[in-house]
Amino acid sequence: MSDLDIDDFTFRDTNSDGKKDLIVYHLDGTVGMALARTDGTMLDIGDLLSVRDAEKGMVRSGDFIGDGYADIVYVDSQGALHQVTHDINGPTENPMKYDTAPVL
C-alpha cells in the first residue's frame, strides 16, 4: 500500500477465506489492501484501484452481491453511487454507476 495519508480503513474478508483482511482508503482516492495470513501476519498487496472522484468519507466496503467477496461502493462529487464488485480475480476494471445518490 502507498504511504499516503489514510482517510479510513476497515477489516473485511475480501477473498472468502474466513480471515479479516485490511482495506485502506487513502485521501488521494486509492484503495489498498493487505491479506490476512494463517500465521497472523498481513501480506501487503498494494493499491487495488483508484476512486479519485469519491467524496471524502463516502467509500465503504461489504459483500453487496452475496458472493463471499468484499465489494466497494462510493459516492462521487456529483452525488452518483458507484459499485466496484470483487471476486476471485480482483476488483472490476469499470465500476457500475448509478445516477441517483442513496439516502444516507
C-alpha positions as CSV (number, residue, x, y, z in Angstrom):
1,M,0.0,0.0,0.0
2,S,1.2,3.5,-0.6
3,D,2.4,5.8,2.3
4,L,-0.2,8.4,1.6
5,D,-2.5,9.8,4.3
6,I,-5.3,7.5,5.3
7,D,-8.9,8.6,5.1
8,D,-10.4,5.5,6.6
9,F,-9.9,1.7,6.9
10,T,-11.9,-1.4,7.6
11,F,-11.4,-5.1,8.1
12,R,-13.4,-7.4,5.7
13,D,-12.9,-10.9,4.4
14,T,-12.1,-9.9,0.9
15,N,-11.1,-13.3,-0.5
16,S,-13.6,-15.6,1.2
17,D,-11.0,-17.5,3.3
18,G,-12.6,-16.7,6.7
19,K,-9.9,-14.2,7.7
20,K,-10.4,-10.4,8.1
21,D,-8.2,-8.5,5.6
22,L,-7.3,-4.9,5.8
23,I,-8.8,-2.4,3.3
24,V,-7.3,1.1,3.5
25,Y,-8.9,4.2,1.8
26,H,-6.3,6.9,1.1
27,L,-7.0,10.6,0.9
28,D,-5.8,10.6,-2.8
29,G,-8.6,8.2,-3.7
30,T,-6.6,5.0,-3.9
31,V,-7.8,1.8,-2.1
32,G,-5.1,-0.5,-0.8
33,M,-5.4,-4.0,0.8
34,A,-3.4,-6.4,2.9
35,L,-4.5,-10.0,3.1
36,A,-4.5,-11.9,6.4
37,R,-2.2,-14.9,6.5
38,T,-2.7,-18.1,8.6
39,D,0.2,-17.1,10.8
40,G,-1.4,-13.9,11.8
41,T,0.7,-11.6,9.6
42,M,-0.6,-9.5,6.8
43,L,0.5,-9.6,3.1
44,D,0.5,-6.1,1.6
45,I,-0.8,-6.5,-2.0
46,G,-0.7,-2.8,-2.7
47,D,-3.2,-0.4,-4.1
48,L,-6.1,-2.2,-5.9
49,L,-7.9,0.7,-7.6
50,S,-8.4,4.4,-7.6
51,V,-11.7,6.1,-6.8
52,R,-10.3,9.6,-7.2
53,D,-13.8,11.2,-7.7
54,A,-15.1,9.8,-4.4
55,E,-16.2,12.2,-1.8
56,K,-14.2,12.2,1.4
57,G,-15.6,9.7,3.8
58,M,-18.1,8.2,1.2
59,V,-16.3,5.0,0.4
60,R,-17.5,1.8,2.1
61,S,-17.0,-2.0,1.6
62,G,-19.0,-5.1,2.2
63,D,-20.3,-8.1,0.3
64,F,-23.1,-6.3,-1.6
65,I,-23.8,-9.0,-4.1
66,G,-23.6,-12.1,-1.8
67,D,-20.7,-13.9,-3.5
68,G,-18.4,-14.0,-0.4
69,Y,-16.1,-11.3,-1.6
70,A,-15.9,-7.7,-0.3
71,D,-17.1,-5.1,-2.8
72,I,-16.6,-1.3,-2.7
73,V,-19.3,1.4,-3.0
74,Y,-18.7,5.1,-3.1
75,V,-20.5,8.4,-3.8
76,D,-18.8,10.8,-6.2
77,S,-18.7,14.6,-6.0
78,Q,-21.8,14.8,-8.3
79,G,-23.8,12.5,-5.9
80,A,-23.8,9.4,-8.1
81,L,-23.3,6.0,-6.5
82,H,-20.6,3.7,-7.8
83,Q,-20.2,0.0,-7.1
84,V,-16.9,-1.9,-7.7
85,T,-17.5,-5.6,-7.5
86,H,-14.8,-8.0,-6.4
87,D,-14.3,-11.7,-7.0
88,I,-11.5,-14.3,-7.1
89,N,-9.9,-12.3,-10.0
90,G,-9.9,-9.0,-8.0
91,P,-12.0,-5.8,-8.5
92,T,-13.8,-4.9,-11.7
93,E,-12.0,-2.5,-14.0
94,N,-15.0,-0.3,-14.7
95,P,-17.3,0.3,-11.8
96,M,-21.1,0.3,-12.2
97,K,-22.5,3.8,-11.8
98,Y,-26.0,4.8,-10.6
99,D,-27.0,8.4,-11.3
100,T,-29.1,8.7,-8.2
101,A,-27.4,9.1,-4.8
102,P,-28.5,6.9,-2.0
103,V,-30.2,8.2,1.1
104,L,-27.5,8.3,3.7
